[in-house]
Amino acid sequence: MRELTREVAEEMEANAQKDWLWKGMHAKLIDGFTFTMPDTPRNQSQYPQQKAQKPGVGQSIARAVAILSLATAAMMAVAVGPDAGKETGETALLRTILKSLSDNDVAVLDRYDCSFLMISLMFA
């Protein structure tokens, strides 16, 4: 299913009208967010609840970073992980999906992602 979704998004992007683009380039909006899920044993094993919540009472919480096309509003890529722990921040998740950007893309990010490391990875 994930592969089909990516194929549809890529086809939409390839067929985007020229006046939907920014100076002939594809603008990609990148941002992170968190979301909650039902407190099931399966969700708890991968996405623990916040420490401030009592066990069995709270909801599992996950962090995600998505790359969206400004022209088509299609989600081009997404990375999901736990909300807390080593390598679970927005920049760590973004590094896993940077390869989905192409040479004809303009990345639009918030200042949280503005670092020498992230900029150098985008041009690698």
C-alpha positions as CSV (number, residue, x, y, z in Angstrom):
1,M,0.0,0.0,0.0
2,R,2.8,2.4,0.9
3,E,4.5,1.8,-2.5
4,L,1.2,2.5,-4.3
5,T,0.7,5.7,-2.4
6,R,4.2,6.9,-3.3
7,E,3.6,6.0,-7.0
8,V,0.4,8.0,-7.1
9,A,2.0,11.0,-5.4
10,E,4.9,10.9,-7.9
11,E,2.6,10.6,-10.8
12,M,0.6,13.6,-9.6
13,E,3.8,15.6,-9.2
14,A,5.0,14.7,-12.7
15,N,1.7,15.8,-14.1
16,A,1.5,19.1,-12.2
17,Q,0.8,22.1,-14.4
18,K,3.6,24.5,-14.9
19,D,1.8,27.4,-13.3
20,W,1.5,25.3,-10.1
21,L,5.3,25.3,-9.7
22,W,7.6,27.9,-8.2
23,K,9.9,29.3,-10.9
24,G,9.7,26.0,-12.7
25,M,10.7,24.0,-9.6
26,H,8.7,21.8,-7.3
27,A,8.3,23.3,-3.8
28,K,8.2,20.6,-1.1
29,L,6.9,21.5,2.4
30,I,8.6,19.7,5.2
31,D,7.4,19.6,8.8
32,G,7.1,17.4,11.8
33,F,4.2,16.7,14.2
34,T,3.1,14.3,16.8
35,F,-0.1,12.3,17.0
36,T,-1.8,10.0,19.6
37,M,-3.1,6.5,19.1
38,P,-5.3,4.1,21.2
39,D,-3.5,2.6,24.2
40,T,-3.2,-1.0,22.9
41,P,-0.4,-3.4,23.8
42,R,0.8,-3.3,20.2
43,N,1.0,0.5,20.1
44,Q,2.6,0.7,23.6
45,S,5.3,-1.7,22.5
46,Q,6.4,0.6,19.6
47,Y,5.1,4.0,20.7
48,P,5.1,4.4,24.5
49,Q,2.9,6.9,26.2
50,Q,4.2,10.1,27.7
51,K,5.9,9.7,31.1
52,A,3.5,12.2,32.7
53,Q,0.6,9.8,32.0
54,K,-0.2,7.0,34.4
55,P,0.4,3.5,32.9
56,G,-2.7,2.1,31.2
57,V,-4.5,5.5,31.3
58,G,-2.8,7.6,28.5
59,Q,-2.5,7.2,24.8
60,S,0.5,6.1,22.8
61,I,2.2,9.0,21.1
62,A,4.3,9.0,17.9
63,R,6.4,11.6,16.0
64,A,6.3,12.0,12.3
65,V,7.9,14.1,9.6
66,A,6.3,14.5,6.2
67,I,7.3,16.0,2.8
68,L,4.3,17.5,1.0
69,S,4.1,18.8,-2.5
70,L,2.9,22.5,-2.6
71,A,1.6,22.0,-6.2
72,T,-0.5,18.9,-5.6
73,A,-0.8,18.6,-1.7
74,A,0.3,15.0,-2.1
75,M,2.4,13.4,0.7
76,M,5.6,12.6,-1.1
77,A,7.3,10.9,1.9
78,V,6.7,10.3,5.6
79,A,8.8,8.9,8.5
80,V,7.2,7.8,11.8
81,G,8.8,6.9,15.0
82,P,8.5,7.0,18.8
83,D,8.0,10.4,20.4
84,A,11.0,10.0,22.7
85,G,14.4,8.3,22.8
86,K,17.6,8.3,20.9
87,E,17.3,9.3,17.2
88,T,13.5,10.0,17.4
89,G,13.6,13.8,16.8
90,E,12.4,15.5,13.7
91,T,15.8,15.9,12.2
92,A,16.6,12.2,12.7
93,L,13.3,11.2,11.0
94,L,13.9,13.7,8.2
95,R,17.3,12.3,7.5
96,T,15.6,8.9,6.7
97,I,13.4,10.5,3.9
98,L,15.8,13.1,2.4
99,K,16.4,10.8,-0.6
100,S,12.9,11.4,-1.8
101,L,13.9,15.0,-2.7
102,S,15.1,15.6,-6.3
103,D,17.3,18.1,-8.0
104,N,14.3,20.1,-9.2
105,D,12.8,20.5,-5.7
106,V,12.9,23.5,-3.4
107,A,12.7,22.4,0.2
108,V,10.7,24.7,2.5
109,L,11.4,23.9,6.2
110,D,11.0,25.7,9.5
111,R,14.0,27.1,11.4
112,Y,14.1,23.9,13.5
113,D,15.7,22.1,10.6
114,C,18.2,24.8,9.7
115,S,21.6,23.5,10.5
116,F,24.9,23.0,8.6
117,L,24.5,19.2,8.9
118,M,20.9,19.2,7.4
119,I,21.9,21.6,4.6
120,S,24.9,19.6,3.7
121,L,22.9,16.3,3.7
122,M,20.4,17.9,1.3
123,F,23.2,18.7,-1.2
124,A,25.0,15.3,-0.8
